[in-house]
Amino acid sequence: MRNILMTVMLLVAVALLFTSVIGGTNGTKAQIQNKGTSANTTISNLSAG
């Protein structure tokens, strides 16, 4: 029973850590979105020739 409790608590901790790293205003998801938008803008502003 103790092992199951420890496993569940560890999984909850990992899930919370994952959510805080990926989500949020400064999370990985937001940083990827910002860099993608910046890259799209730069590519759109390129002139051919």
C-alpha positions in Angstrom: 0.0 0.0 0.0 2.8 2.4 0.8 4.5 1.7 -2.5 1.3 2.6 -4.4 0.9 5.8 -2.4 4.5 6.8 -3.1 4.0 6.1 -6.8 0.8 8.1 -7.0 2.5 11.0 -5.2 5.5 10.9 -7.5 3.2 10.9 -10.6 1.3 13.9 -9.3 4.5 15.8 -8.6 5.8 15.0 -12.1 2.5 16.1 -13.7 2.6 19.4 -11.8 6.2 20.0 -12.7 5.5 19.3 -16.4 2.5 21.6 -16.4 4.5 24.5 -14.8 7.4 24.1 -17.2 5.3 23.8 -20.4 2.5 26.2 -19.5 2.4 29.7 -18.1 3.4 33.0 -19.6 7.1 32.1 -19.8 6.7 28.4 -20.4 8.2 26.5 -23.2 4.9 26.5 -25.2 4.8 30.4 -25.1 8.5 30.7 -26.1 8.0 28.3 -29.1 5.0 30.3 -30.2 6.9 33.6 -29.9 9.9 32.3 -31.9 7.6 30.8 -34.6 5.8 34.1 -35.0 9.1 35.9 -35.2 10.4 33.5 -37.8 7.2 33.8 -39.9 7.5 37.6 -39.9 11.2 37.4 -40.9 10.4 35.0 -43.7 7.5 37.1 -44.9 9.7 40.2 -45.1 12.3 38.5 -47.3 12.4 39.8 -50.8 13.2 37.5 -53.8 16.1 38.7 -55.8 
